[in-house]
C-alpha cells in the first residue's frame, strides 16, 4: 500500500489547540481518519501521513479549520459526510490597509457578535473570524450560501440586505426539502 504525506503550517498559537489536553484532539483525529500526525510545536509545522487518501484529505481540512481559529469540536464536524471547510482571505478585500482589515472583520462579526450569530443561525454553519481569514464549516450547500453572505458584507452590502438574502435562501431550502418529502 502507498503511504501519502502532507505538510501543513498553522499559527503557533493554534498548535496547543490541535494537540488538545494530554494529546486528546490529536489522538481523536488520528483514530477517526486512520492517519498519523507529527507536530512541530515550535514552528507550527504539521506532517500528516497515512495510506487512505480520503482520510488524509479530511485530516488536512480539520487541521486547516483548527489553524484558522475553529474549536476542535466544530472542526471535527468535517468527519461527517457532506461537511466542508471553506476560508476567505480578508487580504483579497482589504489590500494592505490594516484599518480596512479591522473594519471588514468588524462588519462580519457585528456588534457583540450579532452579525456572525445571525449568519450562523440562518445557514446552520459555524463561522470563525481569525487573523486575516474568515472560515466556514458546515454542510456543503449551506457553506456556499454563508460564503456568499460573507462576501456581500465584505463588498459593502448592508447587514439588512444580507439578512434578507439569507432568510430568502432559508425559505427556498425549506420549501425544497418540503417538496422532497
Secondary structure per residue as TSV (DSSP state, phi and psi in degrees):
chain	resnum	aa	ss	phi	psi
A	1	X	-	360.0	142.3
A	2	X	-	-83.0	136.7
A	3	X	-	-99.7	133.2
A	4	X	E	-103.2	157.6
A	5	X	E	-147.4	135.3
A	6	X	E	-122.7	153.1
A	7	X	E	-124.4	130.8
A	8	X	E	-127.4	159.7
A	9	X	E	-125.6	131.2
A	10	X	-	-126.1	157.9
A	11	X	-	-57.5	138.4
A	12	X	G	-55.5	-32.4
A	13	X	G	-64.7	-18.4
A	14	X	G	-100.2	-4.9
A	15	X	H	-61.2	-45.6
A	16	X	H	-60.6	-35.8
A	17	X	H	-66.5	-41.4
A	18	X	H	-63.9	-39.0
A	19	X	H	-74.1	-43.8
A	20	X	-	80.5	168.7
A	21	X	G	-62.7	124.1
A	22	X	G	54.5	28.7
A	23	X	G	77.5	15.0
A	24	X	H	-63.5	-41.9
A	25	X	H	-68.8	-45.8
A	26	X	H	-57.0	-46.9
A	27	X	H	-61.9	-43.0
A	28	X	H	-63.0	-43.9
A	29	X	H	-61.0	-47.2
A	30	X	H	-61.0	-43.5
A	31	X	H	-66.2	-48.2
A	32	X	H	-68.6	-29.9
A	33	X	H	-108.6	-0.9
A	34	X	T	54.4	45.5
A	35	X	E	-125.1	173.2
A	36	X	E	-124.2	132.3
A	37	X	E	-110.2	130.2
A	38	X	E	-115.6	119.9
A	39	X	E	-116.5	124.8
A	40	X	E	-96.4	98.4
A	41	X	T	-70.5	-20.5
A	42	X	T	-74.2	-37.7
A	43	X	T	-101.0	-20.6
A	44	X	T	84.2	15.5
A	45	X	E	-85.2	135.5
A	46	X	E	-125.3	124.4
A	47	X	E	-107.2	125.6
A	48	X	E	-115.1	129.6
A	49	X	E	-136.2	153.9
A	50	X	E	172.2	174.2
A	51	X	S	-100.3	-15.1
A	52	X	-	-98.1	109.7
A	53	X	H	-58.9	-40.4
A	54	X	H	-66.0	-41.9
A	55	X	H	-58.9	-40.6
A	56	X	H	-65.2	-41.5
A	57	X	H	-62.1	-46.1
A	58	X	H	-64.3	-43.4
A	59	X	H	-59.2	-43.0
A	60	X	H	-59.1	-43.9
A	61	X	H	-66.5	-39.3
A	62	X	H	-62.1	-45.3
A	63	X	H	-64.1	-43.0
A	64	X	H	-60.3	-43.7
A	65	X	H	-62.7	-44.5
A	66	X	H	-64.4	-40.9
A	67	X	H	-63.2	-27.2
A	68	X	T	-94.5	18.0
A	69	X	T	103.3	-3.4
A	70	X	-	-74.2	144.4
A	71	X	-	-64.5	138.7
A	72	X	H	-54.5	-33.1
A	73	X	H	-57.0	-42.0
A	74	X	H	-77.3	-38.8
A	75	X	H	-62.4	-35.7
A	76	X	G	-71.5	-10.8
A	77	X	G	-61.3	-23.1
A	78	X	G	-65.2	-12.5
A	79	X	G	-69.6	-24.2
A	80	X	S	-76.5	147.2
A	81	X	T	-65.1	145.9
A	82	X	T	75.4	0.9
A	83	X	E	-93.1	137.9
A	84	X	E	-134.6	163.6
A	85	X	E	-117.6	134.6
A	86	X	E	-135.2	139.3
A	87	X	E	-133.1	149.2
A	88	X	E	-121.7	132.0
A	89	X	E	-87.4	126.7
A	90	X	T	-70.0	-19.8
A	91	X	H	-61.0	-29.0
A	92	X	H	-65.2	-20.7
A	93	X	H	-110.0	-31.5
A	94	X	H	-96.5	-15.3
A	95	X	T	64.9	-136.7
A	96	X	T	-95.4	-7.6
A	97	X	-	-75.1	119.9
A	98	X	H	-67.4	-36.9
A	99	X	H	-64.1	-43.4
A	100	X	H	-64.4	-40.6
A	101	X	H	-58.2	-48.2
A	102	X	H	-64.3	-39.9
A	103	X	H	-63.1	-43.9
A	104	X	H	-65.7	-41.6
A	105	X	H	-58.9	-43.1
A	106	X	H	-61.7	-38.7
A	107	X	H	-63.6	-41.4
A	108	X	H	-72.9	-39.9
A	109	X	H	-74.4	-44.6
A	110	X	-	80.0	171.5
A	111	X	G	-65.4	121.9
A	112	X	G	54.9	29.9
A	113	X	G	80.5	11.1
A	114	X	H	-62.4	-48.4
A	115	X	H	-60.6	-47.5
A	116	X	H	-62.0	-42.6
A	117	X	H	-60.7	-43.9
A	118	X	H	-64.8	-43.6
A	119	X	H	-63.7	-40.7
A	120	X	H	-63.4	-42.8
A	121	X	H	-66.1	-42.6
A	122	X	H	-77.6	-16.4
A	123	X	H	-113.2	-6.9
A	124	X	T	55.4	38.1
A	125	X	-	-120.2	164.3
A	126	X	E	-106.9	131.1
A	127	X	E	-121.3	132.7
A	128	X	E	-130.2	126.0
A	129	X	E	-103.8	115.2
A	130	X	E	-144.4	127.7
A	131	X	T	59.9	-123.3
A	132	X	T	-108.8	24.0
A	133	X	E	-133.3	159.8
A	134	X	E	-123.3	121.1
A	135	X	E	-107.8	148.9
A	136	X	E	-134.5	131.0
A	137	X	E	-124.0	131.2
A	138	X	E	174.4	-172.6
A	139	X	E	-64.9	143.7
A	140	X	H	-49.6	-49.5
A	141	X	H	-65.6	-31.3
A	142	X	H	-77.7	-34.3
A	143	X	H	-63.1	-39.4
A	144	X	H	-59.7	-41.2
A	145	X	H	-69.3	-43.7
A	146	X	H	-62.3	-40.9
A	147	X	H	-63.6	-39.9
A	148	X	H	-63.5	-40.8
A	149	X	H	-64.8	-44.0
A	150	X	H	-61.2	-44.2
A	151	X	H	-60.2	-40.9
A	152	X	H	-60.7	-44.0
A	153	X	H	-64.8	-42.0
A	154	X	H	-67.8	-24.4
A	155	X	T	-98.8	9.7
A	156	X	T	104.7	0.1
A	157	X	-	-62.5	149.1
A	158	X	-	-71.8	154.1
A	159	X	H	-59.1	-40.0
A	160	X	H	-59.6	-43.4
A	161	X	H	-66.0	-38.5
A	162	X	H	-65.1	-43.2
A	163	X	H	-64.0	-40.2
A	164	X	H	-62.1	-43.6
A	165	X	H	-57.7	-47.3
A	166	X	H	-66.0	-40.0
A	167	X	H	-64.8	-39.9
A	168	X	H	-62.6	-45.9
A	169	X	H	-62.4	-38.3
A	170	X	H	-66.2	-43.1
A	171	X	H	-61.2	-44.8
A	172	X	H	-59.9	-42.6
A	173	X	H	-64.3	-44.4
A	174	X	H	-64.3	-39.5
A	175	X	H	-64.6	-43.9
A	176	X	H	-62.8	-43.7
A	177	X	H	-65.4	-35.0
A	178	X	H	-64.0	-37.7
A	179	X	H	-71.7	-29.8
A	180	X	H	-74.4	-21.8
A	181	X	-	-80.8	360.0
